[in-house]
Amino acid sequence: MTFIELLTYVGSHSKYDVMDGDAMATLEAARNGSHKNPLAGKVIADMYQNSGLATPADAIERAQAIKTLGPIRLFYMKDDAPVEGFRMVEDIVHKIDGAFNEEAMRQKAQI
């Protein structure tokens, strides 16, 4: 799955409004700090920047995607962190898992 495919899936399945246009526009807004939701923008920018991908069209693995969010997850797990931030980050992590689960099921169905 490419980064853009993953972002599209997360955006269409999250209960939070994480998209700011289509996937490419959302990533661009996240990376330049103009995303309409600063927290969602930070999560998206961190996921992309920490992934080591050269382009948004590059493939990303489940473990790689989850690992990129480690620092922001730890921040929102602190006692004094805003609970809504924790909820959003956890929702996104669950949606990442869902994206890869659905992809695995599609691949199994093709066999």
C-alpha positions, 0 to 999 in steps of 0.5 A: 500500500502506498502512503497516499492510499493509506492516507486516503483510507484513514481519511475516509474511515476516521471519525475525525476530519483528518483530510484537508482536500484530497490526499495529496493536498492534505499531505501538502497542507500537513507538511507546510503547517497549514492543515485546517486541523493542526493536530491531524496535520502534525500526525500526518506530517510526522507519519510521512516525514518519519517513514523515510519514504522518498515520495507519497507514492512509495509503499509503506508497511504497517509496522513502519506506519505505526512506528512513525507515530510513536513519539506523538502517541507518547506525548498524548499518553502523558497525564497532562496531554489533551484527551481529545488528542489522544483519542484522535491519535489512537483512532488513526492508529486503529484505522491504519491497522484496518487499512492493512487488515483489509488489504491482507483480506483482499490479497487472500481472496485473490489466491 
